[in-house]
């Protein structure tokens, strides 16, 4: 398992946070229990199975619902 830390554009409301959370949870290979979308800092932290999904697919799911990914890192 790898951990993705993704910085987003400013999330303006709790509904935005829920949309991002929902989009990421739908992806295969995501550890749903580890997913944290932090409203105040506009960050996403999630563990994922690198054999099933990559950071690019996670970023794409977020951008496809209208949010900008500023930067991301994987550990």
C-alpha positions in Angstrom: 0.0 0.0 0.0 1.1 3.5 -0.8 -0.2 6.8 0.7 -1.2 9.7 -1.5 -1.2 13.2 -0.2 -3.1 15.5 -2.6 -3.4 19.3 -2.2 -6.5 20.7 -3.9 -7.7 24.1 -4.8 -9.7 25.6 -1.9 -12.7 23.6 -0.9 -15.4 26.2 -0.3 -18.0 24.1 1.5 -18.7 20.8 3.2 -20.6 19.6 0.1 -17.4 20.0 -1.9 -15.6 17.8 0.6 -18.3 15.2 0.3 -18.1 15.2 -3.6 -14.3 14.6 -3.5 -14.7 11.9 -0.9 -17.4 10.2 -3.0 -15.4 10.3 -6.2 -12.3 8.8 -4.6 -14.2 6.1 -2.7 -15.6 4.8 -6.0 -12.2 3.9 -7.3 -10.9 0.3 -7.3 -7.8 -0.1 -5.1 -8.6 2.6 -2.6 -8.5 1.8 1.1 -11.8 3.5 1.9 -11.1 3.4 5.7 -8.0 5.4 5.3 -9.6 8.2 3.2 -9.5 11.6 4.8 -10.6 14.8 3.0 -9.6 17.7 5.1 -12.0 20.7 4.5 -9.9 23.4 6.3 -6.7 22.6 4.5 -8.2 21.3 1.2 -6.1 18.1 1.4 -6.8 14.5 0.5 -4.9 11.7 2.2 -5.6 8.1 1.2 -3.9 4.7 1.1 -4.1 2.8 -2.2 -3.0 -0.5 -3.8 -0.5 0.5 -6.4 -1.1 -2.8 -8.3 -4.7 -1.7 -8.9 -4.5 2.1 -9.2 -2.0 4.9 -9.6 -2.0 8.5 -8.3 -2.9 9.7 -11.8 -6.2 7.9 -11.7 -7.0 9.4 -8.3 -6.1 12.9 -9.5 -8.2 12.3 -12.7 -11.3 11.3 -10.6 -11.0 14.6 -8.6 -10.5 16.8 -11.7 -13.4 15.1 -13.5 -15.8 16.4 -10.9 -14.4 19.9 -11.2 -11.7 20.4 -8.6 -8.1 21.4 -9.4 -5.2 19.3 -8.0 -2.4 21.7 -7.1 0.2 19.1 -6.2 0.4 15.5 -4.9 3.0 13.1 -3.4 3.1 9.4 -2.9 4.9 7.6 0.0 
